[in-house]
Amino acid sequence: MSDHVDSATETFVAHRNLLFTVAYELLGSAADAEDVLQETWLRWADVDLGTVREKRAYLVRIVTRQALDRLRALGRRKESYVGPWLPEPLLTAPDVAEDVELAESVSMAMLLVLETLQPSERAVFVLREVFDLDYDEIAEAVGKSPNAVRQLAYRARTHVAARRPRGIATPAETRAVLQAFQRAIETGDLQSLLDVLAPDVVALSDGGGVRHALLRPVAGIGNVARLLAIGWWRRDAERSVEPVQINGGPGLLVRVGGEIDGVVAVRVENGHVAGVYHVRNPEKLSRMERETTVTR
């Protein structure tokens, strides 16, 4: 029994970061992803390892099924959410940005696109496009036939292609844009904001009904620039702003009196800020004190 537990633990730990990333991309919530990992471990610990041919695929199958069950429950929870719902942000290491596909897949912008998919479509898209599983493996994970999975994959790819962020920026470009954006919002200079924002920029804010936040998205360069210039997010003299990497992309960590008050993630396209995602809901800020490892 001890040997079985040791072997199961060793395998689970070896794939834990991968499993977390799968669950997080399916759910957009680190807290729920961690719960799914707990459920996955309990099921994995009861498996007869001698019957498992490919342990990584088997674990991905378990975590996907658990995440799909939770995703459907989350959908009902979001129906009563106060204001816009944004994914739970992650503080990520700089090297995540070097894997362009991984960085895009965990970005706030892409996670919001994935929110528009049906649960099965989302699972198929993530497993196929991000983690490169074959259709037979995905079919096992989502409980559908390979042919059905191919159809879901096609629909999901078409849907995402029409909505995904355009023109992925280089790390150097994103740093330069973030610096200009930070200076602009700290000074509240309207012209500087107009210079750094994209014409079709969109700003969303998530306070979860607990903290002051926008109750609906704000769109257009003029509207967003005025919103930022009047200090929409600056309401305290003790406020400080620190550039960080959020979900593999540029972002700002906002503190008030040394305590984390929120996170501003930005989407950079063609040298301008095209998306501003401000998370203030305290329940979504627990991952801001330490880096979270995401991997493929």
C-alpha angles and dihedrals in degrees: 000000000000091000090051092052092046092050093045091048093048092052094045093050091048090057100031097106091049092049091049090051092051092049093045094050090050095047109026087219125101092196092054091043090056090050089051090052090054091052090046092053092051091053094042092052089060095050120108097237091200089070095051114097099179112025097187092054092045092053092047088052092053094046092047093052092048092046092050091054090050093043091060091050090048090055090061091047093052091055089074096038115128111240126338116344115226127185118262104265123235127208101227135190120258092246091067089073089059090066096067096189094048092046091051093046094056096038119120090241094054093044088055089052090050088053088068092061127088112255095255092046091050093051093048093047094049095045094045105035100033105028098027097226116168120248094255092055091047091048089056091048098050098033097241136113120270089247092053089048091053090053091048090048092052093049092046094048091049092048094047094044090059092051108027121116114274129229106011108224127226119251090250092052093048091051091052093047092046091052091051091046092049092051091048097051093042092054096035088223107166096204092050089052092049089051095052101038124085117238092247097039117155126203124200128181129196120198096151091225088291103083131037109271143143112286093208137019119276116216136190132048096263096049095045093044092052090046092054095039093058090054101256089170099027110082104136135059090219091062119125130184126210126186111235140158112261118189092341094310143078121299148147127238111213121205131184116199089347093304122113109257101171151320128249113201118187134201114218121205127170093347096309139090106259098170134033117192115186117189117190102151102121091216089064099050102070092102094060098085096063139023119264118215116229121180145163 
